[in-house]
Amino acid sequence: MALTLTPDASLNRLPVTLPGEPERPARHWVSTAALHQLILQQEPGDERSVRQFLRTFDPNNNADQQILTRYADRLMTVLNTALAAEFWAAGNAFQQRYADCWRQCQRLVLGGGLTSGAFGQALTEALSGRLSGRELVLSPYGGQTGLAGLATLWKTHEPEPTRHPPMLVMDFGATGIKRGLAFADAAVEPLPELTVDHWLNDAGLFRANAFQAVLRDTRTLVGAALPTAISLACYMNGGQPFDYRSGVYHRLVEDSPNLAATLHQEWLPGAGLGALVSLMHDSSAAALAFPSPVPALTITLGTGLGVGLCPSL
């Protein structure tokens, strides 16, 4: 499964048809916005945000259970459509190889913010046994799955790992920027999360000045020039975002000839931080937390849908 993902691998854009419904991209059915619509449809007076719903979800509450059932049915259709891989198999050479990854997949890991807490557990239970014999695993990290994956890059086999300095891990998502300190045993100590909207320009994009400001803000928290691993909600091509019109980060291609090199040589040292350890797509980072002896994929559910190829054991 050694395949670098490109925008042609987008799970967000996968055409999916639900019974009695017109064809829509997968994100229409199972994103955070889609879950919020289900909440409002079930209980028009329900004023809970998705975050509040996840925090208060009660599987013994009939309304909550109905929302879960409808969301699980949608997600099952999305995943079965992806596993059949007919859309990608009819595409270009990369998509045909990507289709093989889905068809050969024997294990699916669910992660991301929408898999947090009791809702994530109930969702996994509702889907188990319904995916053509594939094993379904719930990430124990929820919305922190990307940070957990990045942290695996900092494991050490030194005789005294407690003397190994921590690594800063940063996950730049579509709506939030998660941060933490990763230690030699791959444990992560979370740092305060940032809201992406606060850093967008008038065109709704996250650009170089915002990236550097976030790095400077983070430096005040960690108090040292720590090595840094970063994941980004944007497909990466040799250290540079692909040039495509999606998400808030894609115009970073105009701010640097190579984002990884610019981070390592300019932006990180300019903020008082250390060397860049890695820069990668956020769902690829999440998948690092789940090496597998069988072909496996990690699916992240949040503002959108992401997919990462789990490394082989």
N, C-alpha and C positions, 0 to 999 in steps of 0.2 A: 504494500500500500504506500510505497514511497512516491508520493505525488504531491507537487506543490499546487495548492488550490488557487484558482483564478476566479474572476467574477462569473465565468461560465458555470461555476459550481454552486451558484447562489441557491440556497434552499428557500430564501424569501420569495424568489420569483418563480418557483416551481408551479406550473399550472395544476390546480387541484379542483376536482368537482365533487361536491357533496350531494347526496341524494336529494333530488328536487330543487337543487340550487344551480345557478349558472357557474361556469368555470371562473375561478378567481386565483390570484397568486396565493401561495401558502400563508404568507404573512397576514392576509385578510382574515384567515380563519383562526389563527392561534397565537397572534402577537398579544402584547399587553393591552393594546387598544381593543382587540377582539374580545379578550376576557372581560374588559370593562363593559363592553356592549352586552355581553351575556348577563352580567350582574344587573344592569339596568333593565334588560328585558324580563328577567325573572322577577325583580322587585323594583318597579319604576320609582318608588320613593327611597330606594336604598342609596344613601349618600356616601357609602364607603368608597374610597379610592381602591385601586388594585392592591396597593401596599397594605391598606387597612384590611381588605378582604383576606389577604394571605395571612395576616397576623391574627385575625379573629376566626378564620375558617373552622367550622365545626361539622365533622362528617355526620353527626347525629341530627343536625338541623336540616329539615327537608329542603328548604330553599337553597342552602349551600350545596347539598347533595345533588340537586337538580342542575346547578351550575357546573359542578364537577363532571357529571355524567355527559352533559352536552359538550363541554370542552374536551373531555377524554375521547368522545366519539369523533370529534373533529380532528384531534391530533392523531388518532389511529388511522384515519383516512389519509392524512398528510404523510405519515410515515410509511404506510403501505404503498402509496403512490411513489414515494421516493425509493423504496426497496424494489419495486418493480422496474424502476429506472428507464421506462420506455421513452420518456421525454429526452433524457440525456443520450440514450443509445442512438437516437436519430440525429444527433448533433455532430459537432466537429470532432476531430481526433482526440482532443483532450477530454471532451464530454463522454466519448465512448469509453475511454479508460476510467473515467470517474464513475460511469454507470457500472462498470465491473466491480468497483469498490463497494457500491451499494448492494449489488446482487450477491457478492461473496460475504457480506457482513453477517457475522454470527452473534454479535453482541452490540447492543445499543446502550449508551450511557446518557441519562437525562440530567442536565445541569442548567444553571442560569437562575435568574431571580424568581421566575414563576414556578420553580421546583422547590421552593423553600418550605420548611415547616410541615405541618400536617397536610396541607394541600398537595405538596410534592409527593408525600408518602401515599396519600389516597389516590393520586393520579397514577403513580407507578403500579399500584395494586389493580386499578381499573384497567390498565393496559396489558398487564402480565397475561401471557397465554394467548394473546390475540394477534401476535405479530409473526405468524408463519413459523413458529418454533424458535425464533431468535430469543436469546436471553436479554432481559431488560434489567438495567441496573440504575439505581438512583444515586447521583452524586451526593455525598454527605456535606458538600460545601455550598450548595445553593448558589446564591449570587456571587460568592467568593471563589467559584470554581476556576476562573481565569487566573486569579492570584495563586491558587494552590498549584496550578500547572506550572506557572512561572517559577514558583519556589523550588520545583524539582531540579531546576538548573543550578541550584546552589548547594546541593548535597556534597558532603565531604567525607572522606574516609581517614581523615587525619587522626592521630592518636588522641588529641585533645580538641574535639570539634567545638567545644564551648569557647575556644579562643579564636575560632573562625569568625570574622566580622559579619554582621548581617548584610543582606542585599536588599535594596529598595525594589519593590515590585509595584508596577502601576498598570492598571487595566482601564484604558480609555474606551468607554462604551458609548452607545448612542445617546443615553440620557444621564449617565453618571460616570464619574471617574473614581474608581476604587484604588486604594493605596494600602500598602502594608510593608512590614519588615519580615523578610524571609531568613530563617536561621539554618544552620548546617544540617539539621534533621528534617528540613523542608517544612517545618511548622511556620505559620504566618501569624504575626501580630498585627491586627488591622489598625489603620490610621483613619482619621476622619475622611468621609467621602465628600466629593465635590459634585455639584450639579452642572452638567454641561451647558445648559442654557445661559448660565451666567457669563460664559466665556465666548459666546458666539458673536460674530460681527453682524452688521445690518443685513447682510445677505443670508444669515442663518448658518454661517460656516465657521469652522474652527481652524484658525490660521496660525502662522508662525508666532505672532506676538502673544496669542493666547497660550500656545504650547509652552513658550518660555516663561510666561507668568505663572503657569501651574507648576513648572519645575522649581521656580524660585519660592513659591508658596510651600512646596513640599520640603525644600531644603530647610526652611525655618522649623519644620516639625522634627526632622531627623537629626539635625545638628552636626552632621559630618558629611564628608565627600564620599558617600557610599556608592559602590557599583550598582548599576540600575538595569533591570529588565522590564521591558514595556510591551504590552499588547495593545492593539489598535483595532477598532471596529471597521476595518478596511483590509481588503485583500492586498497582500504584499508580493512584490516581484523583485527579488534580490536586494532587499532593503529599501525599496521605494514603493509607495502605494501605486496600484494600477490606476490609470487615468480613465475613470468612469464616473458617471453622474449619479451617484447614490451616496446617501449618508452625509454627515457633517465634516468628515475628515478628508474627502477625496481631493480637495483643491490644495492640500499640502504639497502636491506634485509641483505646484507653481512656486513654492517657497524654498525648494532645495533640489539640486540635481540628484541627490540620493539622501533620503531622510535618515537612514541609519548612520551614514558617515557624518552628516551634519549634527545629529544628536551627539555622537561620540566625540567629534572634534570641536564643536562650537557650543551647542545649546546646553548640554549637561555641564561641561566645565564652566561655562558662563554663569550658570546658576549655582555653582559651588558644589556640584555633585560629581561622582566618580565616573568610571568608564561604562560604556554601554555593553551589557552582557548579551542582550538579545532584543530584537524588535520583530514582532510577528503578529499575524492575524489573531484576533481575540479568541476565536473558537479553536484554532490550532493550539493556542496556549492552554486552553481548558483541557484539551485532549491529552496533553502531557501528563496529567494527573492520573491517567488510567491506562498504563501499559497492559497489553493483553496477549495471551498465548494464542488467541484466535483473531481473525479479522474483526475489528471493532470500530465503531464511530461514536463520537460524543456529539450530542445535540444540545445546544443551548437555547433556552426559551426565555425571552425577555421582550424588549422593545421590538425586536425582530427574531428571526430564527437563524442560528448559526450551526455549522457543522465542522468538526475537526476529525482528522484521521488519527486514531490512537496508535501510539508506537508499539512495535512488536516486542514481546518479551524474549 
